Structure formats: C-alpha cells, structure tokens
Amino acid sequence: MKKEKVLYVDTCHDVAGGQRSLIALLEKINKKVDFNILIDKRNDKYKKELLMSGVDEKVIFYIDSKPLNSRLLGG
C-alpha cells in the first residue's frame, strides 16, 4: 500500500465531535498513513486524547493560534 502524506490543522481550543471523529479514524489508519497534526500549543486535552489513542507525539506539532472572540463579531 502506498503511503499518503496528510496534514491536518486544527485550531479548536477544545475537543469536540470533529476532533473525536479524527481520533477514531487515526486509531484505524495510524500505521497506514503518514500524517502530521497541527494543534494549538495550549490544547493539552486534545494532545492527551491523541496520545492515549496511539498517535505518536513525533507527528504532533504545536502552533500558537489565538481564538477570535466571537463577541467582537457580534455573535
């Protein structure tokens, strides 16, 4: 099987449905797909769940994403 390269970027500051779906998918394809994940450096909860699911910390990269306060947008 050919290895594909995948980059997933997630700046959500929590672990919600989309992130849990990704974690479940990664548990199934972890050894078949070459991937990297970018997450916010302050999102320890997401990091912990990724590591517990078997994702190697070498593929997790941390970025500084500052959330835009939705109140500034009026919603």
LUMDREN-338083 format. One record per atom (N, C-alpha, C): residue number from 1; residue in one letter; atom name; x, y, z. Coordinates in steps of 0.1 Angstrom, whole numbers. Atoms other than C-alpha are relative to their C-alpha. Example, Ala and Ser with C-alpha at 12.3 -4.5 7.8 and 13.67 -1.06 7.14 Angstrom:
! LUMDREN-338083
<r resi="1" resn="a" name="N" u="9" v="-12" w="0"/>
<r resi="1" resn="a" name="CA" u="123" v="-45" w="78"/>
<r resi="1" resn="a" name="C" u="9" v="12" w="0"/>
<r resi="2" resn="s" name="N" u="-9" v="-11" w="0"/>
<r resi="2" resn="s" name="CA" u="137" v="-11" w="71"/>
<r resi="2" resn="s" name="C" u="-8" v="11" w="8"/>
! end
This chain:
! LUMDREN-338083
<r resi="1" resn="m" name="N" u="8" v="-12" w="0"/>
<r resi="1" resn="m" name="CA" u="0" v="0" w="0"/>
<r resi="1" resn="m" name="C" u="9" v="12" w="0"/>
<r resi="2" resn="k" name="N" u="-7" v="-12" w="1"/>
<r resi="2" resn="k" name="CA" u="13" v="34" w="-10"/>
<r resi="2" resn="k" name="C" u="-3" v="9" w="13"/>
<r resi="3" resn="k" name="N" u="2" v="-9" w="-11"/>
<r resi="3" resn="k" name="CA" u="18" v="58" w="19"/>
<r resi="3" resn="k" name="C" u="-4" v="14" w="-5"/>
<r resi="4" resn="e" name="N" u="4" v="-14" w="3"/>
<r resi="4" resn="e" name="CA" u="0" v="91" w="16"/>
<r resi="4" resn="e" name="C" u="4" v="9" w="10"/>
<r resi="5" resn="k" name="N" u="-4" v="-10" w="-9"/>
<r resi="5" resn="k" name="CA" u="11" v="123" w="32"/>
<r resi="5" resn="k" name="C" u="-12" v="9" w="3"/>
<r resi="6" resn="v" name="N" u="11" v="-8" w="-3"/>
<r resi="6" resn="v" name="CA" u="-16" v="141" w="51"/>
<r resi="6" resn="v" name="C" u="4" v="10" w="11"/>
<r resi="7" resn="l" name="N" u="-2" v="-10" w="-10"/>
<r resi="7" resn="l" name="CA" u="-15" v="173" w="71"/>
<r resi="7" resn="l" name="C" u="-14" v="5" w="5"/>
<r resi="8" resn="y" name="N" u="13" v="-4" w="-6"/>
<r resi="8" resn="y" name="CA" u="-44" v="181" w="95"/>
<r resi="8" resn="y" name="C" u="3" v="11" w="9"/>
<r resi="9" resn="v" name="N" u="-2" v="-11" w="-9"/>
<r resi="9" resn="v" name="CA" u="-46" v="215" w="111"/>
<r resi="9" resn="v" name="C" u="-13" v="3" w="8"/>
<r resi="10" resn="d" name="N" u="12" v="-2" w="-8"/>
<r resi="10" resn="d" name="CA" u="-70" v="221" w="140"/>
<r resi="10" resn="d" name="C" u="3" v="11" w="10"/>
<r resi="11" resn="t" name="N" u="-3" v="-11" w="-9"/>
<r resi="11" resn="t" name="CA" u="-71" v="254" w="159"/>
<r resi="11" resn="t" name="C" u="-12" v="1" w="11"/>
<r resi="12" resn="c" name="N" u="11" v="0" w="-10"/>
<r resi="12" resn="c" name="CA" u="-102" v="245" w="180"/>
<r resi="12" resn="c" name="C" u="7" v="-2" w="14"/>
<r resi="13" resn="h" name="N" u="-7" v="0" w="-13"/>
<r resi="13" resn="h" name="CA" u="-93" v="251" w="217"/>
<r resi="13" resn="h" name="C" u="-7" v="-10" w="10"/>
<r resi="14" resn="d" name="N" u="7" v="10" w="-9"/>
<r resi="14" resn="d" name="CA" u="-113" v="221" w="230"/>
<r resi="14" resn="d" name="C" u="1" v="-13" w="-8"/>
<r resi="15" resn="v" name="N" u="1" v="13" w="7"/>
<r resi="15" resn="v" name="CA" u="-120" v="185" w="220"/>
<r resi="15" resn="v" name="C" u="-15" v="-2" w="-2"/>
<r resi="16" resn="a" name="N" u="15" v="1" w="3"/>
<r resi="16" resn="a" name="CA" u="-154" v="183" w="203"/>
<r resi="16" resn="a" name="C" u="-2" v="-12" w="-10"/>
<r resi="17" resn="g" name="N" u="3" v="11" w="8"/>
<r resi="17" resn="g" name="CA" u="-171" v="159" w="179"/>
<r resi="17" resn="g" name="C" u="9" v="-2" w="-12"/>
<r resi="18" resn="g" name="N" u="-9" v="2" w="11"/>
<r resi="18" resn="g" name="CA" u="-149" v="166" w="149"/>
<r resi="18" resn="g" name="C" u="14" v="-5" w="4"/>
<r resi="19" resn="q" name="N" u="-13" v="4" w="-5"/>
<r resi="19" resn="q" name="CA" u="-117" v="161" w="169"/>
<r resi="19" resn="q" name="C" u="-1" v="-15" w="4"/>
<r resi="20" resn="r" name="N" u="2" v="14" w="-4"/>
<r resi="20" resn="r" name="CA" u="-131" v="128" w="184"/>
<r resi="20" resn="r" name="C" u="-1" v="-9" w="-12"/>
<r resi="21" resn="s" name="N" u="1" v="8" w="12"/>
<r resi="21" resn="s" name="CA" u="-140" v="116" w="149"/>
<r resi="21" resn="s" name="C" u="13" v="-2" w="-6"/>
<r resi="22" resn="l" name="N" u="-13" v="1" w="6"/>
<r resi="22" resn="l" name="CA" u="-105" v="123" w="137"/>
<r resi="22" resn="l" name="C" u="8" v="-10" w="9"/>
<r resi="23" resn="i" name="N" u="-8" v="9" w="-8"/>
<r resi="23" resn="i" name="CA" u="-90" v="105" w="167"/>
<r resi="23" resn="i" name="C" u="-4" v="-15" w="-3"/>
<r resi="24" resn="a" name="N" u="5" v="14" w="3"/>
<r resi="24" resn="a" name="CA" u="-112" v="74" w="160"/>
<r resi="24" resn="a" name="C" u="5" v="-4" w="-14"/>
<r resi="25" resn="l" name="N" u="-6" v="3" w="14"/>
<r resi="25" resn="l" name="CA" u="-101" v="75" w="123"/>
<r resi="25" resn="l" name="C" u="15" v="-3" w="1"/>
<r resi="26" resn="l" name="N" u="-15" v="2" w="-1"/>
<r resi="26" resn="l" name="CA" u="-64" v="78" w="133"/>
<r resi="26" resn="l" name="C" u="3" v="-13" w="7"/>
<r resi="27" resn="e" name="N" u="-2" v="13" w="-7"/>
<r resi="27" resn="e" name="CA" u="-68" v="48" w="156"/>
<r resi="27" resn="e" name="C" u="0" v="-12" w="-11"/>
<r resi="28" resn="k" name="N" u="1" v="11" w="10"/>
<r resi="28" resn="k" name="CA" u="-77" v="27" w="125"/>
<r resi="28" resn="k" name="C" u="11" v="1" w="-11"/>
<r resi="29" resn="i" name="N" u="-9" v="-1" w="11"/>
<r resi="29" resn="i" name="CA" u="-52" v="41" w="100"/>
<r resi="29" resn="i" name="C" u="14" v="5" w="4"/>
<r resi="30" resn="n" name="N" u="-13" v="-5" w="-6"/>
<r resi="30" resn="n" name="CA" u="-23" v="51" w="123"/>
<r resi="30" resn="n" name="C" u="12" v="-6" w="-7"/>
<r resi="31" resn="k" name="N" u="-12" v="7" w="6"/>
<r resi="31" resn="k" name="CA" u="2" v="26" w="107"/>
<r resi="31" resn="k" name="C" u="0" v="0" w="-15"/>
<r resi="32" resn="k" name="N" u="2" v="1" w="15"/>
<r resi="32" resn="k" name="CA" u="-11" v="30" w="71"/>
<r resi="32" resn="k" name="C" u="2" v="14" w="-7"/>
<r resi="33" resn="v" name="N" u="-1" v="-13" w="6"/>
<r resi="33" resn="v" name="CA" u="-9" v="68" w="65"/>
<r resi="33" resn="v" name="C" u="10" v="8" w="8"/>
<r resi="34" resn="d" name="N" u="-10" v="-9" w="-5"/>
<r resi="34" resn="d" name="CA" u="19" v="92" w="70"/>
<r resi="34" resn="d" name="C" u="-6" v="14" w="2"/>
<r resi="35" resn="f" name="N" u="7" v="-12" w="-2"/>
<r resi="35" resn="f" name="CA" u="4" v="122" w="87"/>
<r resi="35" resn="f" name="C" u="7" v="8" w="11"/>
<r resi="36" resn="n" name="N" u="-4" v="-10" w="-10"/>
<r resi="36" resn="n" name="CA" u="12" v="153" w="108"/>
<r resi="36" resn="n" name="C" u="-13" v="7" w="5"/>
<r resi="37" resn="i" name="N" u="11" v="-7" w="-6"/>
<r resi="37" resn="i" name="CA" u="-12" v="171" w="131"/>
<r resi="37" resn="i" name="C" u="5" v="13" w="6"/>
<r resi="38" resn="l" name="N" u="-3" v="-13" w="-7"/>
<r resi="38" resn="l" name="CA" u="-10" v="208" w="140"/>
<r resi="38" resn="l" name="C" u="-12" v="3" w="9"/>
<r resi="39" resn="i" name="N" u="11" v="-4" w="-10"/>
<r resi="39" resn="i" name="CA" u="-29" v="218" w="172"/>
<r resi="39" resn="i" name="C" u="6" v="12" w="7"/>
<r resi="40" resn="d" name="N" u="-4" v="-12" w="-8"/>
<r resi="40" resn="d" name="CA" u="-28" v="248" w="194"/>
<r resi="40" resn="d" name="C" u="8" v="-5" w="12"/>
<r resi="41" resn="k" name="N" u="-9" v="4" w="-10"/>
<r resi="41" resn="k" name="CA" u="0" v="246" w="219"/>
<r resi="41" resn="k" name="C" u="-6" v="0" w="14"/>
<r resi="42" resn="r" name="N" u="6" v="0" w="-13"/>
<r resi="42" resn="r" name="CA" u="-23" v="252" w="248"/>
<r resi="42" resn="r" name="C" u="-11" v="-11" w="2"/>
<r resi="43" resn="n" name="N" u="11" v="10" w="-1"/>
<r resi="43" resn="n" name="CA" u="-47" v="224" w="240"/>
<r resi="43" resn="n" name="C" u="5" v="-13" w="5"/>
<r resi="44" resn="d" name="N" u="-6" v="12" w="-6"/>
<r resi="44" resn="d" name="CA" u="-34" v="198" w="264"/>
<r resi="44" resn="d" name="C" u="-10" v="-11" w="0"/>
<r resi="45" resn="k" name="N" u="11" v="10" w="0"/>
<r resi="45" resn="k" name="CA" u="-68" v="180" w="265"/>
<r resi="45" resn="k" name="C" u="1" v="-8" w="-13"/>
<r resi="46" resn="y" name="N" u="0" v="6" w="13"/>
<r resi="46" resn="y" name="CA" u="-66" v="173" w="227"/>
<r resi="46" resn="y" name="C" u="13" v="-9" w="-1"/>
<r resi="47" resn="k" name="N" u="-13" v="7" w="0"/>
<r resi="47" resn="k" name="CA" u="-29" v="163" w="230"/>
<r resi="47" resn="k" name="C" u="-1" v="-13" w="7"/>
<r resi="48" resn="k" name="N" u="2" v="11" w="-9"/>
<r resi="48" resn="k" name="CA" u="-37" v="139" w="258"/>
<r resi="48" resn="k" name="C" u="-8" v="-11" w="-7"/>
<r resi="49" resn="e" name="N" u="9" v="10" w="7"/>
<r resi="49" resn="e" name="CA" u="-65" v="122" w="238"/>
<r resi="49" resn="e" name="C" u="7" v="-6" w="-12"/>
<r resi="50" resn="l" name="N" u="-8" v="5" w="12"/>
<r resi="50" resn="l" name="CA" u="-43" v="119" w="207"/>
<r resi="50" resn="l" name="C" u="10" v="-11" w="5"/>
<r resi="51" resn="l" name="N" u="-11" v="10" w="-5"/>
<r resi="51" resn="l" name="CA" u="-15" v="102" w="227"/>
<r resi="51" resn="l" name="C" u="-7" v="-12" w="5"/>
<r resi="52" resn="m" name="N" u="6" v="12" w="-5"/>
<r resi="52" resn="m" name="CA" u="-39" v="79" w="245"/>
<r resi="52" resn="m" name="C" u="-6" v="-9" w="-11"/>
<r resi="53" resn="s" name="N" u="5" v="8" w="11"/>
<r resi="53" resn="s" name="CA" u="-53" v="68" w="211"/>
<r resi="53" resn="s" name="C" u="11" v="-7" w="-8"/>
<r resi="54" resn="g" name="N" u="-11" v="6" w="7"/>
<r resi="54" resn="g" name="CA" u="-18" v="57" w="200"/>
<r resi="54" resn="g" name="C" u="7" v="8" w="-10"/>
<r resi="55" resn="v" name="N" u="-7" v="-9" w="9"/>
<r resi="55" resn="v" name="CA" u="-8" v="87" w="179"/>
<r resi="55" resn="v" name="C" u="14" v="4" w="6"/>
<r resi="56" resn="d" name="N" u="-14" v="-3" w="-5"/>
<r resi="56" resn="d" name="CA" u="30" v="92" w="182"/>
<r resi="56" resn="d" name="C" u="2" v="15" w="1"/>
<r resi="57" resn="e" name="N" u="-2" v="-15" w="-3"/>
<r resi="57" resn="e" name="CA" u="40" v="126" w="197"/>
<r resi="57" resn="e" name="C" u="9" v="6" w="-11"/>
<r resi="58" resn="k" name="N" u="-9" v="-6" w="11"/>
<r resi="58" resn="k" name="CA" u="65" v="130" w="168"/>
<r resi="58" resn="k" name="C" u="-8" v="6" w="-11"/>
<r resi="59" resn="v" name="N" u="8" v="-5" w="11"/>
<r resi="59" resn="v" name="CA" u="37" v="137" w="144"/>
<r resi="59" resn="v" name="C" u="-9" v="12" w="4"/>
<r resi="60" resn="i" name="N" u="8" v="-11" w="-5"/>
<r resi="60" resn="i" name="CA" u="20" v="163" w="166"/>
<r resi="60" resn="i" name="C" u="9" v="13" w="1"/>
<r resi="61" resn="f" name="N" u="-7" v="-13" w="0"/>
<r resi="61" resn="f" name="CA" u="32" v="199" w="160"/>
<r resi="61" resn="f" name="C" u="-9" v="11" w="6"/>
<r resi="62" resn="y" name="N" u="8" v="-10" w="-8"/>
<r resi="62" resn="y" name="CA" u="21" v="229" w="181"/>
<r resi="62" resn="y" name="C" u="2" v="13" w="-6"/>
<r resi="63" resn="i" name="N" u="0" v="-14" w="6"/>
<r resi="63" resn="i" name="CA" u="11" v="263" w="168"/>
<r resi="63" resn="i" name="C" u="-7" v="9" w="11"/>
<r resi="64" resn="d" name="N" u="6" v="-10" w="-9"/>
<r resi="64" resn="d" name="CA" u="1" v="294" w="186"/>
<r resi="64" resn="d" name="C" u="-12" v="7" w="-8"/>
<r resi="65" resn="s" name="N" u="12" v="-6" w="7"/>
<r resi="65" resn="s" name="CA" u="-35" v="301" w="174"/>
<r resi="65" resn="s" name="C" u="-8" v="8" w="11"/>
<r resi="66" resn="k" name="N" u="8" v="-8" w="-10"/>
<r resi="66" resn="k" name="CA" u="-53" v="329" w="192"/>
<r resi="66" resn="k" name="C" u="-14" v="0" w="-5"/>
<r resi="67" resn="p" name="N" u="14" v="0" w="4"/>
<r resi="67" resn="p" name="CA" u="-90" v="325" w="192"/>
<r resi="67" resn="p" name="C" u="-6" v="14" w="-2"/>
<r resi="68" resn="l" name="N" u="6" v="-13" w="2"/>
<r resi="68" resn="l" name="CA" u="-110" v="354" w="178"/>
<r resi="68" resn="l" name="C" u="-13" v="0" w="9"/>
<r resi="69" resn="n" name="N" u="11" v="-1" w="-8"/>
<r resi="69" resn="n" name="CA" u="-135" v="364" w="204"/>
<r resi="69" resn="n" name="C" u="-13" v="3" w="-8"/>
<r resi="70" resn="s" name="N" u="12" v="-1" w="8"/>
<r resi="70" resn="s" name="CA" u="-169" v="359" w="189"/>
<r resi="70" resn="s" name="C" u="-8" v="13" w="3"/>
<r resi="71" resn="r" name="N" u="7" v="-12" w="-4"/>
<r resi="71" resn="r" name="CA" u="-183" v="389" w="208"/>
<r resi="71" resn="r" name="C" u="5" v="12" w="-9"/>
<r resi="72" resn="l" name="N" u="-5" v="-10" w="8"/>
<r resi="72" resn="l" name="CA" u="-161" v="411" w="186"/>
<r resi="72" resn="l" name="C" u="-8" v="1" w="-13"/>
<r resi="73" resn="l" name="N" u="8" v="1" w="13"/>
<r resi="73" resn="l" name="CA" u="-182" v="399" w="156"/>
<r resi="73" resn="l" name="C" u="-15" v="2" w="3"/>
<r resi="74" resn="g" name="N" u="14" v="-2" w="-3"/>
<r resi="74" resn="g" name="CA" u="-215" v="404" w="174"/>
<r resi="74" resn="g" name="C" u="-8" v="-13" w="0"/>
<r resi="75" resn="g" name="N" u="7" v="13" w="0"/>
<r resi="75" resn="g" name="CA" u="-223" v="367" w="177"/>
<r resi="75" resn="g" name="C" u="6" v="-11" w="8"/>
! end
